[in-house]
Amino acid sequence: MSKLLTMRAAIAELVQDGANVALGLQLEQMIPFAAGHEIIRQKKRDLTLIGPISDILFDQLIGAGCAKEIVAAWVGNVMMGSAYNFRRAVEQDGM
């Protein structure tokens, strides 16, 4: 029996609302955008996002309403700078 899952099935099965989710624990080139975008598509909520290198993915997840808490050294976009959804969440919602 194969243990391989589609991204859709893996996120549905392994990422529940309120879960702690570690993303982007490797080099910037290895940030799992496909997994993050599937989390957004499935409208997962109240997640604690963990990762020292978040790039724009955490900002997208925050903007989509998926994140409740962030554990990261930096949230932003290497090319563009500020992470606007993260900044808004911190300033307005006290994330």
NORGI-V16040 format. One record per helix or strand of 3 or more residues. SS is the DSSP state (2 for helix, 1 for strand). FROM is the first residue (numbers start at 1). TO is the last residue. If there is no record, write none. Layout:
SS	FROM	TO
SS	FROM	TO
//
This chain:
2	7	14
1	20	22
2	28	30
2	33	41
1	47	50
2	55	63
1	67	71
2	84	93
//
